[in-house]
Amino acid sequence: MSAEHASGADHTQGGERDGADVPQRSLNSGSATPVSVVACANGPLLVRGDFELVGTDGQELPRTRRTVALGRCGASVLKPYCDGSHKLIGFTTDP
């Protein structure tokens, strides 16, 4: 399922698809790479940089990309990652 946003990037399954996004070093290396969080209108939160993603059990969640899309609509079957369900359910970020 595709979740294309205004940026034109595919944010499904937790990240961007192009290989240019994958770092040469291991993820979660503890380096000083800045982390940014971008809230996509009516869509996921895009988290970029070197960070650790931890589940409710305290265990680190797997990721293979430096950028991940975290769902906000609650309908994703890949929680916490976005799977594009926000488009199907008409999720909006308007107040």
Backbone torsions as a table, in degrees:
resi	resn	phi	psi	omega
1	MET	NA	134.4	-177.5
2	SER	-99.0	145.0	178.8
3	ALA	-130.3	74.5	-177.6
4	GLU	-82.4	134.6	-179.5
5	HIS	-116.1	-176.9	-177.0
6	ALA	-55.8	-28.9	180.0
7	SER	-73.5	-16.0	-178.8
8	GLY	85.2	-4.4	-179.2
9	ALA	-81.8	151.0	176.7
10	ASP	-92.8	118.1	-174.6
11	HIS	-105.4	11.6	-177.0
12	THR	-70.8	155.3	176.6
13	GLN	53.0	36.7	167.4
14	GLY	85.3	11.0	177.0
15	GLY	177.7	-178.3	179.2
16	GLU	-83.9	152.3	-174.1
17	ARG	-90.4	-25.2	-174.6
18	ASP	-72.7	144.2	-176.2
19	GLY	-67.2	-18.1	-179.1
20	ALA	-65.1	-18.0	-177.2
21	ASP	-82.1	-16.9	-175.7
22	VAL	-81.8	125.4	-177.3
23	PRO	-73.7	159.4	177.0
24	GLN	-77.7	-24.5	178.1
25	ARG	-97.6	170.6	179.7
26	SER	-71.3	150.6	176.7
27	LEU	-71.1	158.6	180.0
28	ASN	58.7	37.0	-175.9
29	SER	-78.1	-12.5	-178.3
30	GLY	84.5	7.2	178.5
31	SER	-71.6	172.4	-174.5
32	ALA	-88.1	25.4	177.9
33	THR	-63.3	124.9	-178.6
34	PRO	-62.2	147.5	176.8
35	VAL	-107.7	136.7	175.1
36	SER	-129.3	148.3	177.3
37	VAL	-125.4	124.2	179.9
38	VAL	-119.4	124.8	176.7
39	ALA	-88.7	113.2	177.3
40	CYS	-78.3	134.8	178.4
41	ALA	-57.7	126.9	178.0
42	ASN	57.5	28.1	-177.8
43	GLY	-150.5	-155.1	-172.9
44	PRO	-80.0	176.2	168.3
45	LEU	-95.3	126.8	175.7
46	LEU	-96.3	121.6	-179.6
47	VAL	-112.3	122.2	-177.5
48	ARG	-121.5	144.8	175.3
49	GLY	120.5	-163.1	-177.1
50	ASP	-101.2	102.1	-176.4
51	PHE	-144.6	164.6	176.6
52	GLU	-108.0	129.9	178.2
53	LEU	-107.3	119.5	-173.3
54	VAL	-117.8	134.8	178.8
55	GLY	-81.6	178.2	-178.4
56	THR	-64.9	-20.6	178.7
57	ASP	-86.9	1.0	179.5
58	GLY	86.2	-2.4	-179.9
59	GLN	-89.2	144.3	178.0
60	GLU	-66.5	134.2	178.3
61	LEU	-85.7	142.5	-178.0
62	PRO	-71.4	144.9	172.3
63	ARG	-155.3	145.9	-178.4
64	THR	-116.2	-0.6	-177.7
65	ARG	-123.7	152.0	177.4
66	ARG	-72.9	-26.7	177.1
67	THR	-109.0	129.7	176.1
68	VAL	-126.6	151.4	176.9
69	ALA	-108.3	117.8	179.8
70	LEU	-101.3	125.6	-177.1
71	GLY	-68.7	147.0	176.9
72	ARG	-119.2	-11.2	-172.1
73	CYS	-84.4	-19.0	-179.6
74	GLY	86.5	-3.2	-175.5
75	ALA	-100.0	-6.8	-177.1
76	SER	-64.0	139.4	174.0
77	VAL	-88.0	-3.8	179.9
78	LEU	-109.4	26.2	-175.4
79	LYS	-46.7	137.6	7.1
80	PRO	-86.5	0.9	-177.0
81	TYR	-76.8	151.3	177.2
82	CYS	-77.9	136.5	174.6
83	ASP	-119.4	9.9	179.0
84	GLY	91.7	-0.2	-178.2
85	SER	-59.4	-25.8	-179.2
86	HIS	-56.5	-33.8	179.0
87	LYS	-70.6	-37.8	-178.5
88	LEU	-68.8	-33.8	-176.6
89	ILE	-96.3	-1.9	178.7
90	GLY	73.7	31.3	-179.9
91	PHE	-59.9	134.8	175.6
92	THR	-130.6	151.8	178.6
93	THR	-102.1	3.4	177.3
94	ASP	-69.0	142.3	179.3
95	PRO	-66.8	NA	NA
